[in-house]
Each structure stands twice: as structure tokens, then as C-alpha cells.
């Protein structure tokens, strides 16, 4: 099927003022806070470990902004790594639930089967995401354009893992095929999703320039970022549904699909 961008945007935004979207927003908000805390904590722990390994009297590293996060926890490097990895897994779980919800017709309650084979799906989604990011990174090094092309061509790989429960390698193939005849449209859709992300960064930038405390700035960034994340997932999920074969429908069912 072909991708109808206005329809994907309309259908995605229509899924936001629903009960399940509200619950997912809370989950994204929690994940956003955890992500910020663990990332800042890991940065602080790495800087502390580097300083402790240096010879007495040596000048400490001067990476701008490193280890100065307002939400960082004062823990050792090993604990920081465990917290960061745990947050990655939790974030992926929330992503799986969100994608499965938005490809279904669920509006008031989460669809049945939303946690089906969750550990297997999460592992394969993480592996697939890692492979895609490595490929995009390599493509970006090769004059940027190949990286953009790969980001477009492989955008729905994780959707294939989450929805169709394919393993990471099979999802790379099917995700590539899914965008084959629609890559220009997918590219334009990704520009819109990227723009949503950029707009979501404006409030925290304004607060930073205004001299607002780093803690308040970080919390506002997480709040607005959660909104942008759920909107982006909803739009991506509805675009994914469009690209599936005629007659395809999600097998994640709900008893009250059109109830708000």
C-alpha cells in the first residue's frame, strides 16, 4: 500500500485524546525522567572514574557540561551502568506497549495481547534497534546521505519486531521491503516527526537561556519530550498500518475499540 501522510498525521493525532494515550503519556513521562537521571548519573560516574584513575596533580578532563546534570545520582560506575541498562529495557517495554496499542483500535483500554511474548520481543527489538543504529551510523560517516537513506528504509524494522513478532534479522528484511515503494513519503514523514522533536526542545532551550534552574529546565524538557514521543509513536504506528498489505489488521484486539 501507499503512504498517505495527511491521513497518518490525522489518525495519529486522533489517538492522543484517549484514555490509553493518557496512560501511555504517564509511562513515557516516567521513562523520560528515568532516562535523564540515568544518563546524567552515568556521565557523572564516568567523569569521577576518570578523575580517580588520573595521577595526582594531573588536570581533570574539561568536557563542557559533563557530569554536571541536575538530576544525577552520586553512585559508583558499576551501579550507574546497571541503572542505565535497566532504563533501556524499561523504555523498550513502554515502546512495545505503545506501538501495539496504536496499531490496534484500542482507545479506552489496552488491547488484548499487548504483553504477548514480551521478553522475547524486547530482546529482539533492542538487537534490531542496535543493528539499525550501527548501519545508520556507518552510512552517515559515508557522506551522510547513505545514513539518511538507511534511516528511512529501516524505520519500521522495530514495528515489525513488535507487531509481527519477527526476530531481529527477519525484521530487517521485512522492514526494508515495507518501505520499498514509499521511501520518499516515509522520508517526508520522518521530517515531520523530526520537526516535532525539534519543537519539543524549544521550551527547555528558552528556559536555559533565561537562566532558569537546571532542575526546572530538565523537568520541563522531560515533560514536553514525553508529549512529543507519544505523538511520534502514534503517527508512526498509523503510517505502519497504512503500509501493510490490503486487508491487514492488527491481532491485538479490544472489546471497546471506539470508546473514549
ChimeraX attribute file (.defattr): number of C-alpha atoms within 10 A of each C-alpha:
attribute: neighborCount
match mode: 1-to-1
recipient: residues
	/A:1	13
	/A:2	15
	/A:3	22
	/A:4	16
	/A:5	18
	/A:6	11
	/A:7	14
	/A:8	21
	/A:9	20
	/A:10	12
	/A:11	17
	/A:12	22
	/A:13	16
	/A:14	14
	/A:15	23
	/A:16	20
	/A:17	11
	/A:18	17
	/A:19	17
	/A:20	20
	/A:21	23
	/A:22	16
	/A:23	15
	/A:24	22
	/A:25	21
	/A:26	14
	/A:27	19
	/A:28	24
	/A:29	21
	/A:30	16
	/A:31	20
	/A:32	22
	/A:33	20
	/A:34	21
	/A:35	21
	/A:36	21
	/A:37	22
	/A:38	25
	/A:39	23
	/A:40	22
	/A:41	28
	/A:42	27
	/A:43	21
	/A:44	24
	/A:45	23
	/A:46	19
	/A:47	20
	/A:48	18
	/A:49	13
	/A:50	12
	/A:51	15
	/A:52	11
	/A:53	9
	/A:54	12
	/A:55	9
	/A:56	9
	/A:57	6
	/A:58	8
	/A:59	9
	/A:60	14
	/A:61	12
	/A:62	8
	/A:63	8
	/A:64	7
	/A:65	9
	/A:66	14
	/A:67	18
	/A:68	14
	/A:69	18
	/A:70	17
	/A:71	18
	/A:72	19
	/A:73	16
	/A:74	13
	/A:75	14
	/A:76	15
	/A:77	18
	/A:78	12
	/A:79	15
	/A:80	24
	/A:81	19
	/A:82	13
	/A:83	18
	/A:84	21
	/A:85	15
	/A:86	15
	/A:87	21
	/A:88	16
	/A:89	16
	/A:90	18
	/A:91	19
	/A:92	19
	/A:93	19
	/A:94	15
	/A:95	23
	/A:96	22
	/A:97	20
	/A:98	26
	/A:99	23
	/A:100	26
	/A:101	29
	/A:102	28
	/A:103	26
	/A:104	24
	/A:105	22
	/A:106	26
	/A:107	23
	/A:108	19
	/A:109	19
	/A:110	27
	/A:111	25
	/A:112	16
	/A:113	15
	/A:114	20
	/A:115	15
	/A:116	13
	/A:117	11
	/A:118	16
	/A:119	12
	/A:120	14
	/A:121	24
	/A:122	23
	/A:123	17
	/A:124	21
	/A:125	28
	/A:126	18
	/A:127	16
	/A:128	23
	/A:129	20
	/A:130	13
	/A:131	15
	/A:132	20
	/A:133	16
	/A:134	13
	/A:135	17
	/A:136	22
	/A:137	17
	/A:138	15
	/A:139	18
	/A:140	17
	/A:141	12
	/A:142	11
	/A:143	10
	/A:144	13
	/A:145	13
	/A:146	17
	/A:147	20
	/A:148	15
	/A:149	17
	/A:150	20
	/A:151	21
	/A:152	23
	/A:153	23
	/A:154	27
	/A:155	24
	/A:156	25
	/A:157	26
	/A:158	29
	/A:159	24
	/A:160	23
	/A:161	28
	/A:162	27
	/A:163	22
	/A:164	15
	/A:165	20
	/A:166	20
	/A:167	19
	/A:168	23
	/A:169	15
	/A:170	15
	/A:171	24
	/A:172	24
	/A:173	13
	/A:174	18
	/A:175	21
	/A:176	18
	/A:177	15
	/A:178	22
	/A:179	25
	/A:180	14
	/A:181	14
	/A:182	17
	/A:183	20
	/A:184	15
	/A:185	16
	/A:186	25
	/A:187	18
	/A:188	13
	/A:189	22
	/A:190	18
	/A:191	12
	/A:192	16
	/A:193	20
	/A:194	14
	/A:195	13
	/A:196	17
	/A:197	18
	/A:198	12
	/A:199	13
	/A:200	21
	/A:201	17
	/A:202	13
	/A:203	13
	/A:204	22
	/A:205	13
	/A:206	12
	/A:207	17
	/A:208	15
	/A:209	8
	/A:210	9
	/A:211	10
	/A:212	12
	/A:213	11
	/A:214	16
	/A:215	12
	/A:216	14
	/A:217	19
	/A:218	19
	/A:219	18
	/A:220	17
	/A:221	21
	/A:222	24
	/A:223	20
	/A:224	19
	/A:225	22
	/A:226	23
	/A:227	20
	/A:228	23
	/A:229	20
	/A:230	26
	/A:231	23
	/A:232	20
	/A:233	18
	/A:234	26
	/A:235	29
	/A:236	25
	/A:237	24
	/A:238	25
	/A:239	25
	/A:240	23
	/A:241	20
	/A:242	20
	/A:243	18
	/A:244	15
	/A:245	11
	/A:246	9
	/A:247	5
	/A:248	10
	/A:249	14
	/A:250	15
	/A:251	15
	/A:252	20
	/A:253	18
	/A:254	18
	/A:255	13
	/A:256	14
	/A:257	15
	/A:258	11
	/A:259	12
	/A:260	13
